[in-house]
Amino acid sequence: MNLGLELWIARRYLRARRVEGFISVVAGFSLIGIALGVATLIIVMSVMNGFHTQLVDRIVGVNGHVVLHPPPGADTLSDVAGLERELRDLPNVLDVFSETEGQALATATGNATGTLVRGIRPDDLRRRTLVAGAITGGSLDTFATEGGAVIGARLARQLGVGAGDALTLLHPDGDVTVVGTIPRVRTYTIAALFEIGMYEYDSGLVYLPLNDALIFFRAGAEATKIQVVLDDPDSAEQVSTGLAETFAGRARTSAWPSLNRQFFNALKVERNVMFLILTLIILVAAFNVVSSMIMLVRDKEKGIAIMRTMGATRPAVLRIFVFTGGSVGVVGTLLGFVLGLAFATNVEAMRRFLESIAGVDLFAAEIYFLSQLPAEVQPLQVIGVLAFALALALLATIYPAWRASRIDPAEVLRYG
């Protein structure tokens, strides 16, 4: 029996006659189950990849890859200019900028909220392309020439202010008087608004000129930390270790993975758990393939016996049923690939469409950190999902096909 004839018989077995309708229905549900499992895996893994990439880009884009802190027992760094010169001379360092930061209470128009206040030189803020490229109101030119504050757009909406309005910052470490401690209060003009797409920063970050921030926090004349930008973010841990040895006694160092380790570990665990859970959909669909194939073999016993008497070998019968069941897996996998890829590449548009229908917020920025639902399709990951689904579907056909190849034609024709 040649291969073309085997494929033709397999296609015939997939076409349901009325007496075989139930078997075809089970096979159809198996196909849909495989397609949904593959599509869901591609969508979920792409979204998780998007979360990881977007969060890393925004966290690193605001904070740098390696941070130099004051040595133990000190509140500020000493000889910041000298440290910056040494850092810029290193071959793998792209940029260096000094900062000071602290917590404060921001108030305006009768509203108040806690904020993280960072002092930075205007020229350094211009080089932070993530922030400089996300200005939605005002101008960094105003910040450079007139000072003031650069705040997140969500924070501005919470306080009911815009560019050109006044922003008051309060710090509890104030002046001690006979009636108690009076909080330190300063008022700044809002020079610009930014919206980088990460809720934590858009709703709680305020930039001040470095000198103004040093005065506000009474931090002395030097910055409290130095942010270092590298040409390779993945080398941050290694570079941080080297810098710790180079600047021993003058500064402590930390890398962005260690500063956010718990957060990204939780994201990694969630991604792995979601993968394991969603593979069960494909596994259940594979069991449906097994059941439908076993029923098909039972239904086709007489036909198998006739083929055997006409010269069909056991391997030929096995191949026929592998082709029959495998085609369900192949078609289901390809359908799931198309659906998953289409959904993953348009996930934000789909989210907005579903929100418009349901009338509810499916992706709250204050819960999920990001303002938009991200997705990043990784080809190797998709290939892995497709290979896993195909392998599982093909394995599901082996036992029923083996059972079909072991049918004794004499027994079936005698008693069937």
Salt bridges, closest charged atoms under 4 A:
GLU6 OE2 - ARG319 NH2 2.85
GLU20 OE2 - ARG17 NH2 2.80
GLU20 OE2 - LYS300 NZ 2.49
GLU84 OE1 - ARG88 NH1 3.66
GLU84 OE2 - ARG121 NH2 2.82
GLU86 OE2 - ARG250 NH1 2.97
ASP95 OD2 - ARG127 NE 2.83
GLU99 OE1 - LYS225 NZ 3.96
GLU101 OE1 - ARG118 NE 2.91
GLU101 OE1 - LYS225 NZ 2.90
ASP124 OD2 - ARG121 NE 3.10
ASP124 OD1 - ARG127 NH2 2.60
ASP141 OD1 - ARG126 NH2 2.59
ASP173 OD2 - ARG184 NH2 3.71
ASP175 OD1 - ARG218 NH2 2.56
GLU195 OE2 - ARG157 NH2 3.47
GLU237 OE2 - ARG261 NH2 2.90
GLU301 OE2 - ARG298 NH1 3.07
GLU348 OE2 - ARG351 NH2 2.51
GLU348 OE2 - ARG352 NE 3.08
GLU355 OE2 - ARG351 NH1 2.70
